[in-house]
Amino acid sequence: MKATSLIYPNVQKPLTVFGLPPILMGLVAGAAVLPYGVCMALDAQAFSLPSLLLSFAAGTYYVVTRNRADVHYANLILYAPKPWKGKKHRTLIAGRPLDRKERG
């Protein structure tokens, strides 16, 4: 008889809030506060709570669908792009392309 594993599958799953990583949920909640603040600043308290709830629901739906399509969606939007990486044509300092073959 085999011994039971000490590693439980539920421990290996990442922490999520409504199916999103906590940092994405924080960004959605922070973005949902913006229309609420605008409504409060414009003295439209009747629209503040509905705008908060609608923007939170719409933002959550949008980010959940994007996160399901690409699991690394949080990494794509949170990390700064590196313009010095991923060039299709790398060139030397003198300006001559690397993929050019020597004629001889």
C-alpha positions in Angstrom: 0.0 0.0 0.0 1.3 3.4 -1.0 1.8 6.1 1.5 -0.3 9.3 1.0 1.5 12.2 -0.5 2.4 15.1 1.7 1.9 17.6 -1.1 -1.8 18.5 -1.4 -3.1 19.7 -4.7 -4.9 22.7 -3.2 -1.7 24.1 -1.9 -0.2 24.1 -5.4 -2.9 26.3 -6.8 -2.2 30.0 -6.7 -4.2 32.3 -4.6 -7.1 33.9 -6.5 -9.9 36.4 -5.7 -12.9 35.7 -8.0 -10.5 33.8 -10.3 -8.0 36.6 -10.6 -4.5 37.1 -9.0 -4.8 39.5 -6.0 -2.8 42.2 -7.8 -5.2 42.2 -10.7 -8.2 42.3 -8.4 -6.5 45.3 -6.7 -6.1 47.1 -10.0 -9.7 46.4 -10.9 -10.9 47.7 -7.6 -8.7 50.8 -7.8 -10.0 51.5 -11.3 -13.6 51.1 -10.1 -13.0 53.8 -7.5 -12.3 56.4 -10.2 -15.9 56.8 -11.4 -17.1 56.8 -7.8 -14.7 59.7 -7.0 -15.7 61.6 -10.1 -19.4 61.3 -9.1 -18.7 62.4 -5.6 -16.6 65.4 -6.8 -19.4 66.4 -9.1 -21.9 66.2 -6.3 -23.8 63.3 -7.9 -24.1 61.0 -4.9 -27.1 59.1 -6.5 -24.8 57.9 -9.3 -21.8 57.2 -7.2 -22.6 53.7 -5.9 -24.1 52.4 -9.1 -21.1 53.7 -11.1 -18.8 51.9 -8.6 -20.7 48.6 -8.9 -21.1 48.7 -12.6 -17.4 49.6 -13.3 -16.2 47.0 -10.9 -18.4 44.3 -12.5 -17.4 45.3 -16.0 -13.7 45.5 -15.1 -13.8 42.1 -13.4 -15.6 40.5 -16.4 -13.1 42.1 -18.8 -10.0 41.0 -16.8 -11.3 37.5 -16.1 -11.9 36.9 -19.8 -8.5 38.1 -20.7 -6.9 36.1 -17.9 -8.7 32.9 -19.0 -7.4 33.4 -22.5 -3.8 34.0 -21.4 -2.8 32.8 -17.9 0.2 35.2 -18.0 -2.0 38.3 -18.5 -1.0 39.7 -15.2 2.7 39.5 -16.1 2.0 41.1 -19.5 0.3 44.2 -18.1 2.3 44.7 -14.9 5.9 44.4 -16.0 7.5 47.2 -17.9 8.3 46.6 -21.6 12.0 46.3 -22.4 12.5 48.1 -25.7 16.1 46.9 -26.0 15.0 43.2 -26.2 13.1 41.5 -28.9 14.3 43.4 -31.9 13.8 41.6 -35.2 17.0 42.9 -36.7 19.9 43.4 -34.3 22.7 45.7 -35.5 26.2 46.2 -34.5 27.4 49.6 -33.1 28.8 50.5 -36.5 25.4 49.9 -38.1 26.0 46.7 -39.9 23.3 44.0 -39.4 24.4 40.8 -37.7 22.6 38.5 -40.1 24.4 39.7 -43.1 26.7 37.1 -44.7 30.3 37.9 -45.5 31.2 37.9 -49.1 34.6 36.7 -49.8 
